[in-house]
Amino acid sequence: MPIGLSQLYSPADRTYEDAEFALYDYPKIYFSRIETNDRFIYYRPRGRGAQRADAMHYFGHGTIGRIIADPLRSDHRFADLDRTARFPRLVPIRDFAGLFFETESAASPPFQSAVRRISETAYYRILSEARVTAATVAALPSVDDVSAFYLPPALAVPPRDPFRRIERIPPGAGYVPRETDLNVYESAALQERARADHQRVLALVAGAVHERGGYCAYNNNVDLYADFGTAGVLVEAKSLTDLRDTVDRMRYGLGQLADYGFRYKAELRGATPVLAFGRAPDRQTAWVADILEENGVGFIAARPKARG
């Protein structure tokens, strides 16, 4: 059954670590309401500050991808958002007859609930009102389609984002909304940031940088930039939950390092690229370190946590 997801825009309004059109963070009360492959409709509630044009409107859609644990809060989960798109036209909460789209009646939806089950007919009526067709939905790209090998999008001006200095690795994706929508490559990268091993290896790197007198920065694209004054390091971290994905993870990370090195050339000032894995490769794929070294890329892998 389709679901409605409430999504506040401003980080000042939100209590969760969402990344709009990429990642949905939610508490235990909603665990049973969100399942992989659910279709969803985005709803924008009113914020506390100045109201956006899309407030109290449905503004986008997609499907629920993988559901993972929040590494910092056991009573929260993250849902990857897949095949997402903004509506060509905003949809108000009521139709032309004054009935609520979600309930298909005069009864108001429970807007105080951030996750709401909606009927099939309500789902398709909202899509129709937004000018979204079944063919449009079927043509949406999937994050899984780009997760094996990174090919930077063919854009005349690739998305950029200001670097922000940090003392610790931000929770979730550390995403700060911008006016332009995420592309599928950015969504894949942000979803990966929420993984426990990804966060752990970045925290280890950041700790080492601070111990050596450097400072760390990041943005919506770059996982970590370490600045030591006279030298810098560009770090791309890759989650490695399945060792069989080691080579694909390496290829994907190399593509991102090359992309970000070009996109932020002025800011990085010749920083040394480093690929950081959330866990060490096995013996069969340990040769990835040699390939990276041959290409002038450093390699880091987090050791397993000590037991006991």
N, C-alpha and C positions, 0 to 999 in steps of 0.2 A: 504494500500500500504506500502511496506517496506521503511525504511529510512536508510540513512547513518549518523552516528554520529562521528564527529571528536573528538579525545581524546588525548590531550597533556599529556605527562607522568610526567614531572617534575613540582612540585608546583611553581618553579620559573618562568616557562613559562605560567602557567595557571592564568586566572583572575577569575575563577569560583571555587566553592567549591565542586568539583566532588570527588567521591570515585569510582575508576575504577572497573567495573563489579558489582557495587552496586547502585550507585547514579549518576544522571546526572543533573547538575545545568545549567540553560539556561535563557537568557534574553527574554524580551517581544517580540522581533522581531520573535522569533521562536515558540511562544505560539500556533499558528494555525497549526504548522507542526508536533507536537508531540501529539499523542493520546494513551490512554491506549489500550493495546493489539497490538500496532504496533510491527512488527518485525524489528530488527535493525542489521546493520553491523557496527562494529567498524573500524574506519580508524585512523591511526597514522600520523599526520602531522609532518613536520620538527620542531624541537625545536630550541632554540637559542644557546644551548651549544653543547657538543659532541653529535653526532647523534647515536641513537640506531639502532640496526639491523632491527627493525620493522618499522623504519621511512619510510613514503610513501608506506605503505603496509596496507592491511586489516588484522586484527589480531584476531577478535573475533565476537561473535554474541549473541543475546538474544531477549527478548521481553520487551516492556514497561509495567510496573506495574502501581501502583497508582501515580497520579500526585498531588502534594501538593504545597501550597504557601511557598515561602521563608519567614520565620518569620522576617528576618531583612531587606529584600528589596522587596517592593511591586511589582517592575517591573521584578522580577525573580521568577522562579518556580524550583522545584525539581521533577524529574521523578525517581521512583524506577525502578531499572533494575532487571528483573526476568529471570529465566531459562537461565543463562548466561554461556558461555564457551569460552575458548581461542581456536583458530583454531589449529588443529594438524599441519598445514602447513601454513606459511605466504603466502598471495596472493598479487602480485604486482599490480600496478594501471592499467597496460596494459596486454593484453593477448598475446599469441604467434604470432598473426598476427599484433601486434602493436596497436590494438584498445583498447580504454579504457573500462574496465569492466563495470563501472557505466553507461556510455552513450551508450555502445555497438556500438560505432562509433569512428571516429578520433577526434570528438569534445571533448575537455577537460571538465570534470565535474567542477562545480563552487566550487572549493576547498576552496575559501575564505569564503564560507558559512558553518558553523559548522553543520547544520542540512539540509540534502538534501533528497528529495524524489527520490527513485529509482524504476525501473520497477520490476515486478515479475521475468521476465527472467534474468535480471541482478543479482537479489538477489540469485537465484538458481545457476546461473553460478559461482558466487563467492563462494557459499557454496561447490559446486562440486569441484572447483579448490582447496579449502581448505581441501578436503577429509572429508567433513561433510555430512552425509546421513540423510534422513528424520527420520529414526529410532533413530539416535543419538539425533536429536532435540527433539523428543517425549519423550526420556528417561531422559531429563535434569530435575533435582529436582527444585521445586518451593519454593520460600521464604514462601509462604502461608502454605506449607506443614510442616514447622518447627516453625511457628509463635505462635502456641498454647502451645507447651511444649518443653522445651529445653533439648535435649539429646546431650551431647558433642560428636563430631565426633570421631570415633574409629581410631585414628591415633597413630602410635608408638611415634611420637614426635609432640605434638600439636603446632600450630603456636604461636610464641612469638614475642613481640615487645618491644623496650626500652621505659621506662617511660620518659615523657617530662614534665618539670615543666611549669606551666601556671599561669598567673595572671588573666585571664578571660576565660570563656568557648569559645572554638573556634567555629566559624560559621560553618554551615553545619554539616558534620560528623567529621571534624577535622582530616581527614584521611591523612596519609603520605604514599606514595607508597612504597612497598617493592618488592623484586624480586619474591617471591612466590605468587600465586594467592589466592584470597579470597575463602573460602568455603561458602556454603549457609548460615551457622549460622552467620558467620561474616558479610555477606551481610545484613541479617535481622537486626542485631544490628546496623550497620552503617546507614541503612535507617531510623531506629527509631530515631537516634540522630538528624536528621534534623527536627523533629517535633517541633512545637512551644512550647508545654507544656513540652516536654522533656528538651529542652534548658532552659526553664524558671526555672524549679525546680533545675536543676544543677547550674544555676547562683545564685539562692537563697542559696543553700548549700555552694557554693564556697565563697560567700560573708560572710556567717557566720563563715566559717573556717578562713578567713583572719582577720576578726574582733577579733578572739580569738588567734591570733598570729601564726596560722598554715600556711602551704603552700599546694598547690594543684598540682597534677600531673595527667596525663592520658596517654593512648596510643591507638593503633588501636582497642584494645579489651576492656580495662577497661574504664568505663565512668569517674570515678573520684577516686583518692586516696588522702585522706587528712592526712597529717603528722603533728603531734603536738610535735614531738621530742621524748617524752616517750611513745606515743600511736599513733596508726593510725586507719583510718576508710576507708573501701572499700565500695564505693557507686555504686550501679547499679540503674540507673533510668529507669522507664518504662512509656512510653506514654500511656495515658488512654483516648482516644477519645470517646469510647463507654463504659459506666459503666457495660454493660453486659459482658465485657471481663475481669472484675476485677480478677476473680479467675485464669483464664488462664495467665494473666499478672503476677500474683504473682508466679505461678508455673514456668513460664519461667524465671523470675528474680532469683528465688531460684536456678535454674539449672545453670545460669550464675555465680552467686556468688560462688557456690561450685566449678565450673570449674576454674574460675579465681583464687580463693583462693588456689587451688592446683597448677595451672600452674605457678603462680607468688609467690609461698610460700616464697622463699628467700627474695624477694623484699618487700613483705607486712608485714613480721615479726609479724604475729599473729593479723593483723588488724581486727577490729570489722566489720562484714558485715552489711550493711544497704541497704534496698530497698526503693527507693524514687519514689513515684507516681506523675505524672503530675497534678493529681487532686485527691480529696478525694473520697473513695468509698462511695456508698450510704448505708443506714441503713441495707439493706438486706445482704450486703457483708462486713460490718464493722468488722466482725469476723476474717478477714484475718490478722489484726494486732495481734490478740491473737495467731494465728498459728505461725506467725513470731517470736513473743516473746518466745513462747515455744521452738523454734528452735534456740534461741540465735541470732536472726537477728533483728536489729533495723528497724523502719518504719517511713518514712516521707511522707507527702502529701502536695502539694502546695495548699494554699487557693485560691479561685477565685479572680481575679482582681477586685478591687473596681471600681464601676461605678461612672461616674460623675467627 
